[in-house]
Amino acid sequence: MDRNRYEKTERAQFAHTYDFEFDDFQHSALAEVEAGKNVLVAAPTGAGKTIVGEFALHMALAKQSRAFYTTPIKALSNQKYRELGEQFGTENVGLLTGDVSINGDAPVVVMTTEVARNMIYSGKDLTDLGAVVLDEVHYLADRFRGPVWEEVIIHMPDHVQLVALSATVSNAEEFGDWIDQVRGGCSVIVSETRPVPLYQHMMVGRRLYDLYTPDREGHHVLHGKINPQLRHAISEDRGIQSRSFHESERGLAGGRRMRGSRPRRRRISKPEVIITLERAHLLPAIFFIFSRAGCDDAVDAVVSAGVTLTTREEQMQIAAVVDEAVATLSAEDLAVLGIAKWSAALEAGVAAHHAGLLPVLKETIEKLFSAGLIKVVFATETLALGINMPARTVVLDSLRKFNGITHVTLSPGEYTQLTGRAGRRGIDVEGHAVVVHGFDIEPEEVASLASKRTYPLVSAFRPTYNMVANLAANGTLVQAREVMEESFAQFQADRKVVGLARD
């Protein structure tokens, strides 16, 4: 790289505003963005791909054009609005999420992807739009909302530069080829390197074990064979639980086996998990639970157990932040919202984070957690969708979730997205993923999810009655036909046909 020539570029001026050196993939992506190309960046959570999107906004402002920054969920849109306001000035940043409209004509507007799609179909004048950043673009694999991303990519005006940010997927080149086909050019930048290594563990009882066999020096390894000590601990734990069950069974039923019953181990409680993590110096942690009620119940359990993770000084700092956050609420509102109970949990160092909370409460939790004052957040999976709340450790006590229809096992992509929150760049030298053992969780299953560091991005685009109704209401017949013919799903199907023909 010619240093003198580089220093004259817009990306060099942008890089100087950060207090750390950019990685190679970031330099490569910024160069493509500055050249005006459509860019797809695929990199692990926490690798810093957001910087590429922010540079696209910087370039749009430098050219005195507008830019959109789209996200999959309102919570992420709200956070990006605050962050970009601090970076580019609040007067230059707006927010549109369907039910919230703030400074919608600003040079940079943060919005949910559905809002961007609706703008296109409504015929809104986008001639002054220079760039669109699609954050979490791998969300197009979502069975319910994924097609919206494809509609935006297909129908966004040709003059608009597209910058797509994705988790690491194994078919990034294929996805880039599709963008190239529908938009006329796309540079694909891929990085599979995590800035902070992630180590996998399982908790059996109150003990932590490496998922994989440590090396000869006893150090953690990123992958390998299942740890025999872990297998032995699980076997021993099951033996204890089974004996305990049969002893209690004899006492209750006079030695007769109760029909339909089977040994079940007592799952370690949430307070016990947290205490174990604290003793292992693995806090702060995000504990993912796939229901709002489960998150709230976990906080109640920890507080009721008398667990306190904060110092007196930290409690005073938390109280001050909470007082400022709720200062505009009336005494009646404070009582209805249960602020006293919520604040007491925060001062103990724990919180729940889910869509059922008021935005001001979620923002306060995010602020306190990022400041290191809250030590444990029990969260639903929406927290994994790009919200900037990295932790030292991520905990899962279930590998199954409800997908809207039935309970299903997490995919490797979902597991990677969740555990990718572990390891704070510039703070931690390593991140930790902890799966709490239960009868329904085997080490082999965890290893299968953890070992697949990349996974294919598969289009969820399927013609449905709802989609047809939306296309009919919001677009033209020509647009509807284009979506069907130019979708990523059709592109992937055509490639399979070509592959079969070659065979």
Secondary structure per residue as TSV (DSSP state, phi and psi in degrees):
chain	resnum	aa	ss	phi	psi
A	1	M	-	360.0	127.7
A	2	D	-	-72.9	109.0
A	3	R	H	-62.6	-42.0
A	4	N	H	-63.9	-42.0
A	5	R	H	-67.4	-40.2
A	6	Y	H	-61.7	-42.3
A	7	E	H	-62.6	-18.8
A	8	K	T	-88.6	-5.9
A	9	T	S	-81.5	160.7
A	10	E	H	-67.1	-35.4
A	11	R	H	-68.3	-29.8
A	12	A	H	-67.5	-43.0
A	13	Q	H	-62.8	-38.9
A	14	F	H	-65.2	-43.4
A	15	A	H	-62.9	-32.3
A	16	H	T	-67.5	-14.6
A	17	T	T	-82.7	-4.4
A	18	Y	S	-107.7	151.3
A	19	D	S	-98.4	22.4
A	20	F	S	-143.2	159.0
A	21	E	-	-79.7	134.2
A	22	F	-	-71.6	151.5
A	23	D	-	-79.1	166.9
A	24	D	H	-59.2	-42.9
A	25	F	H	-65.5	-31.8
A	26	Q	H	-69.2	-43.3
A	27	H	H	-59.5	-43.9
A	28	S	H	-63.1	-44.8
A	29	A	H	-66.7	-40.7
A	30	L	H	-63.3	-37.1
A	31	A	H	-63.4	-40.4
A	32	E	H	-68.6	-39.3
A	33	V	H	-63.8	-44.1
A	34	E	H	-64.3	-28.5
A	35	A	T	-77.8	-3.3
A	36	G	T	86.0	13.0
A	37	K	-	-86.7	155.1
A	38	N	-	-69.9	139.8
A	39	V	E	-135.3	134.7
A	40	L	E	-113.1	121.7
A	41	V	E	-113.4	120.9
A	42	A	E	-116.6	117.1
A	43	A	-	-153.5	157.2
A	44	P	-	-64.6	159.4
A	45	T	T	-56.3	132.5
A	46	G	T	86.2	-0.3
A	47	A	S	-77.5	-19.1
A	48	G	-	102.3	26.2
A	49	K	T	-70.9	-21.0
A	50	T	H	-59.4	-29.0
A	51	I	H	-57.8	-35.8
A	52	V	H	-65.2	-42.8
A	53	G	H	-63.8	-40.4
A	54	E	H	-65.4	-34.4
A	55	F	H	-68.2	-35.2
A	56	A	H	-61.6	-38.2
A	57	L	H	-66.9	-42.6
A	58	H	H	-57.3	-45.0
A	59	M	H	-64.9	-40.8
A	60	A	H	-61.8	-42.9
A	61	L	H	-65.1	-38.7
A	62	A	H	-63.6	-30.8
A	63	K	T	-91.3	2.4
A	64	Q	T	59.7	36.4
A	65	S	-	-114.5	174.2
A	66	R	E	-96.3	165.3
A	67	A	E	-147.2	145.7
A	68	F	E	-109.9	143.9
A	69	Y	E	-123.6	110.9
A	70	T	E	-104.2	145.7
A	71	T	E	-134.8	162.2
A	72	P	S	-78.2	-22.5
A	73	I	S	-135.7	155.4
A	74	K	H	-62.3	-39.1
A	75	A	H	-59.9	-41.3
A	76	L	H	-70.6	-37.4
A	77	S	H	-61.0	-43.7
A	78	N	H	-61.2	-42.4
A	79	Q	H	-67.4	-43.6
A	80	K	H	-64.2	-35.8
A	81	Y	H	-59.5	-44.8
A	82	R	H	-66.0	-45.0
A	83	E	H	-65.3	-45.4
A	84	L	H	-70.5	-29.6
A	85	G	H	-62.8	-40.0
A	86	E	H	-68.4	-33.7
A	87	Q	H	-80.1	-43.3
A	88	F	H	-110.2	-3.9
A	89	G	-	98.7	131.1
A	90	T	G	-61.1	-27.7
A	91	E	G	-70.5	-17.1
A	92	N	G	-100.0	0.3
A	93	V	E	-128.1	133.5
A	94	G	E	-121.8	173.8
A	95	L	E	-141.0	129.0
A	96	L	E	-134.3	115.4
A	97	T	-	-128.0	18.3
A	98	G	S	96.4	-53.7
A	99	D	S	-108.8	-0.3
A	100	V	-	-131.4	132.3
A	101	S	E	-134.8	112.9
A	102	I	E	-129.2	118.7
A	103	N	S	51.3	50.6
A	104	G	T	-64.1	-16.6
A	105	D	T	-99.3	14.1
A	106	A	S	-66.2	160.0
A	107	P	S	-59.2	-36.5
A	108	V	E	-118.4	124.9
A	109	V	E	-124.8	125.1
A	110	V	E	-91.1	136.4
A	111	M	E	-155.2	161.8
A	112	T	E	-75.2	156.9
A	113	T	H	-63.2	-32.5
A	114	E	H	-62.2	-36.7
A	115	V	H	-63.8	-42.2
A	116	A	H	-62.7	-43.6
A	117	R	H	-60.2	-44.4
A	118	N	H	-65.9	-34.1
A	119	M	H	-60.9	-42.9
A	120	I	H	-63.3	-48.0
A	121	Y	H	-70.2	-26.2
A	122	S	T	-79.4	-6.1
A	123	G	T	79.7	19.0
A	124	K	-	-60.7	139.4
A	125	D	-	-67.0	116.2
A	126	L	-	-118.2	23.9
A	127	T	T	-65.4	-26.5
A	128	D	T	-93.3	6.9
A	129	L	E	-83.9	121.1
A	130	G	E	-97.2	-34.8
A	131	A	E	-149.8	149.8
A	132	V	E	-129.8	126.7
A	133	V	E	-102.1	121.9
A	134	L	E	-103.0	97.7
A	135	D	T	-80.0	147.1
A	136	E	T	55.6	45.3
A	137	V	G	-67.0	-19.3
A	138	H	G	-63.9	-8.8
A	139	Y	G	-64.1	-12.5
A	140	L	G	-65.0	-10.0
A	141	A	G	-81.4	-7.3
A	142	D	-	-66.8	129.7
A	143	R	T	-67.0	-23.3
A	144	F	T	-97.4	-42.3
A	145	R	T	-116.7	-7.2
A	146	G	T	-52.5	-41.4
A	147	P	H	-56.6	-24.7
A	148	V	H	-59.0	-39.8
A	149	W	H	-63.3	-40.3
A	150	E	H	-66.3	-40.0
A	151	E	H	-61.1	-41.6
A	152	V	H	-65.2	-45.4
A	153	I	H	-62.8	-40.3
A	154	I	H	-71.5	-43.5
A	155	H	H	-100.7	-7.5
A	156	M	S	-59.1	133.9
A	157	P	-	-49.7	145.2
A	158	D	T	-60.9	-28.8
A	159	H	T	-75.3	-10.3
A	160	V	S	-84.7	128.3
A	161	Q	E	-75.8	132.8
A	162	L	E	-108.2	126.8
A	163	V	E	-122.2	110.4
A	164	A	E	-107.2	129.6
A	165	L	E	-113.1	122.8
A	166	S	E	-131.3	154.3
A	167	A	-	-65.0	165.6
A	168	T	-	-66.5	121.1
A	169	V	B	-124.7	152.0
A	170	S	T	-76.2	-17.8
A	171	N	T	-116.1	40.5
A	172	A	H	-58.5	-37.7
A	173	E	H	-63.9	-40.0
A	174	E	H	-63.6	-44.3
A	175	F	H	-62.3	-41.8
A	176	G	H	-63.9	-37.3
A	177	D	H	-62.5	-38.5
A	178	W	H	-66.3	-45.4
A	179	I	H	-59.7	-41.1
A	180	D	H	-58.6	-41.6
A	181	Q	H	-68.4	-42.4
A	182	V	H	-87.9	-17.6
A	183	R	H	-121.7	-6.1
A	184	G	T	77.8	61.6
A	185	G	-	114.4	135.3
A	186	C	-	-163.2	126.5
A	187	S	E	-93.5	131.1
A	188	V	E	-107.0	121.8
A	189	I	E	-117.5	121.3
A	190	V	E	-122.7	135.4
A	191	S	-	-134.9	129.4
A	192	E	-	-107.8	9.4
A	193	T	-	-94.1	123.0
A	194	R	-	-80.8	133.3
A	195	P	S	-65.8	-27.0
A	196	V	S	-123.3	119.1
A	197	P	-	-61.5	146.4
A	198	L	E	-113.5	123.6
A	199	Y	E	-108.0	143.1
A	200	Q	E	-103.1	137.3
A	201	H	E	-139.0	162.1
A	202	M	E	-127.6	144.6
A	203	M	E	-104.5	119.6
A	204	V	E	-115.8	116.9
A	205	G	T	62.0	-130.4
A	206	R	T	-104.3	21.6
A	207	R	E	-118.6	144.8
A	208	L	E	-100.1	137.1
A	209	Y	E	-130.0	143.3
A	210	D	E	-64.8	139.3
A	211	L	S	-66.9	-39.3
A	212	Y	B	-105.1	154.2
A	213	T	-	-61.8	123.5
A	214	P	-	-62.5	161.0
A	215	D	-	-74.5	-177.8
A	216	R	T	-62.2	-26.7
A	217	E	T	-86.8	1.2
A	218	G	-	83.6	13.1
A	219	H	-	-85.1	154.1
A	220	H	-	-60.7	149.5
A	221	V	-	-125.0	155.2
A	222	L	S	-79.0	-26.8
A	223	H	S	-161.5	169.8
A	224	G	-	148.2	-147.6
A	225	K	S	-86.1	152.2
A	226	I	B	-61.1	134.9
A	227	N	-	-64.0	118.8
A	228	P	H	-62.1	-31.0
A	229	Q	H	-64.3	-34.8
A	230	L	H	-66.1	-46.0
A	231	R	H	-57.9	-44.7
A	232	H	H	-63.6	-42.0
A	233	A	H	-62.9	-41.0
A	234	I	H	-66.0	-43.7
A	235	S	H	-61.2	-43.4
A	236	E	H	-66.1	-41.7
A	237	D	H	-63.1	-41.2
A	238	R	H	-65.2	-37.8
A	239	G	H	-62.9	-43.8
A	240	I	H	-62.9	-45.8
A	241	Q	H	-65.9	-39.1
A	242	S	H	-65.7	-43.9
A	243	R	H	-63.5	-41.6
A	244	S	H	-61.8	-39.1
A	245	F	H	-64.3	-47.7
A	246	H	H	-66.6	-34.4
A	247	E	H	-65.4	-44.0
A	248	S	H	-69.1	-32.4
A	249	E	H	-64.9	-42.1
A	250	R	H	-65.1	-38.2
A	251	G	H	-66.8	-35.0
A	252	L	H	-85.2	-31.4
A	253	A	H	-121.7	19.6
A	254	G	T	59.7	33.2
A	255	G	T	89.8	-8.9
A	256	R	-	-88.2	140.0
A	257	R	-	-77.2	131.5
A	258	M	-	-77.6	127.2
A	259	R	T	-59.9	133.8
A	260	G	T	82.9	-3.8
A	261	S	-	-91.4	157.1
A	262	R	-	-151.3	158.0
A	263	P	-	-60.2	135.1
A	264	R	-	-135.0	128.8
A	265	R	-	-77.4	147.9
A	266	R	-	-74.6	114.7
A	267	R	-	-66.1	136.6
A	268	I	-	-57.8	137.0
A	269	S	-	-73.9	160.9
A	270	K	H	-59.5	-44.8
A	271	P	H	-59.4	-38.2
A	272	E	H	-65.6	-39.1
A	273	V	H	-61.2	-46.6
A	274	I	H	-64.3	-43.1
A	275	I	H	-62.3	-41.0
A	276	T	H	-62.4	-42.8
A	277	L	H	-65.3	-40.5
A	278	E	H	-62.6	-43.9
A	279	R	H	-66.1	-27.6
A	280	A	T	-88.8	5.1
A	281	H	T	58.9	41.5
A	282	L	-	-109.0	14.9
A	283	L	-	-95.7	153.6
A	284	P	S	-76.1	153.8
A	285	A	E	-135.2	150.4
A	286	I	E	-108.6	123.6
A	287	F	E	-108.4	107.6
A	288	F	E	-83.5	127.5
A	289	I	-	-131.5	131.4
A	290	F	S	-88.6	36.4
A	291	S	S	-157.7	146.7
A	292	R	H	-63.6	-44.6
A	293	A	H	-61.7	-38.3
A	294	G	H	-62.7	-37.9
A	295	C	H	-65.6	-46.0
A	296	D	H	-64.0	-41.9
A	297	D	H	-63.5	-37.2
A	298	A	H	-64.6	-42.6
A	299	V	H	-61.1	-45.8
A	300	D	H	-59.2	-41.0
A	301	A	H	-64.9	-42.4
A	302	V	H	-66.5	-44.9
A	303	V	H	-65.5	-42.8
A	304	S	H	-63.9	-29.4
A	305	A	T	-78.0	-3.4
A	306	G	T	78.3	18.9
A	307	V	-	-76.7	125.7
A	308	T	-	-126.9	123.4
A	309	L	-	-107.8	1.8
A	310	T	S	-116.4	157.3
A	311	T	-	-86.1	168.7
A	312	R	H	-61.5	-39.3
A	313	E	H	-63.6	-42.5
A	314	E	H	-64.7	-38.3
A	315	Q	H	-61.5	-38.4
A	316	M	H	-67.5	-39.3
A	317	Q	H	-64.8	-42.4
A	318	I	H	-62.0	-45.4
A	319	A	H	-59.5	-38.7
A	320	A	H	-66.3	-42.2
A	321	V	H	-65.2	-42.7
A	322	V	H	-63.7	-45.0
A	323	D	H	-57.8	-41.5
A	324	E	H	-67.4	-39.4
A	325	A	H	-67.3	-35.5
A	326	V	T	-105.6	14.4
A	327	A	T	-59.7	-30.0
A	328	T	T	-87.4	-5.4
A	329	L	S	-84.2	142.9
A	330	S	-	-75.8	165.1
A	331	A	H	-60.0	-36.0
A	332	E	H	-65.9	-43.9
A	333	D	H	-62.9	-41.8
A	334	L	H	-59.4	-39.9
A	335	A	H	-70.3	-44.6
A	336	V	H	-62.6	-40.1
A	337	L	T	-80.3	-7.3
A	338	G	T	65.5	39.7
A	339	I	H	-63.4	-34.8
A	340	A	H	-61.8	-45.3
A	341	K	H	-66.1	-43.0
A	342	W	H	-62.0	-44.5
A	343	S	H	-65.2	-37.7
A	344	A	H	-62.9	-38.8
A	345	A	H	-65.7	-42.3
A	346	L	H	-60.0	-42.8
A	347	E	H	-66.8	-23.7
A	348	A	H	-79.9	-11.1
A	349	G	T	98.5	14.0
A	350	V	E	-129.9	153.9
A	351	A	E	-157.9	157.8
A	352	A	E	-104.2	145.6
A	353	H	E	-135.7	111.5
A	354	H	S	-158.8	174.3
A	355	A	T	-69.1	-12.8
A	356	G	T	-79.1	-7.7
A	357	L	S	-87.1	148.5
A	358	L	-	-62.0	145.6
A	359	P	H	-51.6	-41.0
A	360	V	H	-64.4	-33.1
A	361	L	H	-72.7	-42.2
A	362	K	H	-63.4	-42.9
A	363	E	H	-62.5	-37.8
A	364	T	H	-65.3	-42.7
A	365	I	H	-62.3	-45.1
A	366	E	H	-61.4	-41.7
A	367	K	H	-64.4	-45.4
A	368	L	H	-69.0	-37.9
A	369	F	H	-68.4	-43.7
A	370	S	H	-63.2	-28.9
A	371	A	T	-82.8	-4.0
A	372	G	T	81.9	12.5
A	373	L	-	-87.2	-38.5
A	374	I	-	-89.4	133.5
A	375	K	-	-98.6	-27.4
A	376	V	E	-138.8	129.6
A	377	V	E	-118.7	124.2
A	378	F	E	-90.7	117.1
A	379	A	E	-134.4	150.2
A	380	T	-	-79.6	171.5
A	381	E	G	-69.2	-11.4
A	382	T	G	-59.8	-24.5
A	383	L	G	-66.7	-21.8
A	384	A	G	-80.0	-11.6
A	385	L	S	-85.5	60.1
A	386	G	S	82.3	-7.4
A	387	I	-	-63.4	131.7
A	388	N	S	-80.0	78.6
A	389	M	-	-137.4	63.1
A	390	P	-	-68.0	153.4
A	391	A	B	-135.0	170.3
A	392	R	S	-73.0	-35.3
A	393	T	E	-136.1	144.1
A	394	V	E	-118.3	135.2
A	395	V	E	-119.6	137.9
A	396	L	E	-129.7	133.9
A	397	D	S	-115.7	12.5
A	398	S	-	-152.6	144.2
A	399	L	S	-108.8	15.6
A	400	R	E	-124.7	145.7
A	401	K	E	-144.2	163.0
A	402	F	E	-88.4	125.3
A	403	N	-	-99.6	14.1
A	404	G	S	102.6	-18.9
A	405	I	S	-124.5	-48.3
A	406	T	S	-151.5	173.8
A	407	H	E	-85.3	128.4
A	408	V	E	-130.9	157.3
A	409	T	E	-74.9	143.5
A	410	L	-	-56.9	143.5
A	411	S	-	-83.4	161.1
A	412	P	H	-55.2	-36.4
A	413	G	H	-65.0	-41.7
A	414	E	H	-67.4	-40.8
A	415	Y	H	-62.5	-43.4
A	416	T	H	-62.8	-41.3
A	417	Q	H	-64.1	-42.2
A	418	L	H	-68.9	-52.2
A	419	T	H	-73.2	-16.5
A	420	G	T	-64.6	-13.9
A	421	R	T	-69.8	-15.7
A	422	A	B	-82.7	134.6
A	423	G	S	101.5	102.8
A	424	R	-	-92.6	115.6
A	425	R	T	-59.9	129.7
A	426	G	T	84.9	-6.5
A	427	I	T	-120.7	-51.5
A	428	D	-	-100.2	144.4
A	429	V	S	-88.1	-14.8
A	430	E	-	-155.5	153.0
A	431	G	E	-110.1	160.8
A	432	H	E	-134.3	132.4
A	433	A	E	-109.5	125.6
A	434	V	E	-120.8	121.9
A	435	V	E	-107.2	124.0
A	436	V	E	-79.6	123.7
A	437	H	-	-70.0	140.0
A	438	G	-	-145.8	172.5
A	439	F	T	-61.6	-23.1
A	440	D	T	-96.4	8.2
A	441	I	-	-127.4	116.1
A	442	E	-	-107.4	150.0
A	443	P	H	-56.8	-36.8
A	444	E	H	-63.0	-36.7
A	445	E	H	-67.9	-42.0
A	446	V	H	-63.4	-44.9
A	447	A	H	-62.6	-37.2
A	448	S	H	-63.2	-40.5
A	449	L	H	-72.1	-41.2
A	450	A	H	-74.3	-29.1
A	451	S	H	-77.8	-21.8
A	452	K	-	-87.3	82.4
A	453	R	-	-72.5	-21.2
A	454	T	-	-127.9	157.0
A	455	Y	B	-148.5	153.9
A	456	P	-	-74.8	144.1
A	457	L	-	-89.0	116.0
A	458	V	-	-115.8	127.8
A	459	S	-	-61.9	138.5
A	460	A	-	-99.0	9.5
A	461	F	-	-68.7	116.3
A	462	R	-	-139.7	132.9
A	463	P	-	-62.7	125.4
A	464	T	-	-132.6	165.3
A	465	Y	H	-60.5	-41.1
A	466	N	H	-62.0	-42.0
A	467	M	H	-64.0	-44.6
A	468	V	H	-61.1	-41.9
A	469	A	H	-63.4	-42.5
A	470	N	H	-64.3	-44.0
A	471	L	H	-64.5	-39.5
A	472	A	H	-67.8	-37.7
A	473	A	H	-78.7	-35.8
A	474	N	H	-106.9	-12.5
A	475	G	S	-136.2	-173.0
A	476	T	-	-100.6	169.8
A	477	L	H	-62.2	-36.9
A	478	V	H	-63.2	-44.4
A	479	Q	H	-62.3	-40.7
A	480	A	H	-61.3	-43.3
A	481	R	H	-65.7	-40.2
A	482	E	H	-61.1	-44.1
A	483	V	H	-59.3	-43.8
A	484	M	H	-66.6	-42.5
A	485	E	H	-81.1	-29.7
A	486	E	H	-105.8	9.3
A	487	S	-	-64.9	156.4
A	488	F	H	-63.3	-32.3
A	489	A	H	-61.3	-45.0
A	490	Q	H	-66.3	-38.5
A	491	F	H	-60.3	-45.7
A	492	Q	H	-66.8	-38.6
A	493	A	H	-64.6	-41.9
A	494	D	H	-62.5	-39.7
A	495	R	H	-64.9	-37.3
A	496	K	H	-64.9	-40.3
A	497	V	H	-63.0	-43.5
A	498	V	H	-62.1	-41.9
A	499	G	H	-62.6	-41.8
A	500	L	H	-65.8	-38.5
A	501	A	H	-63.9	-38.5
A	502	R	H	-66.8	-36.4
A	503	D	-	-66.5	360.0
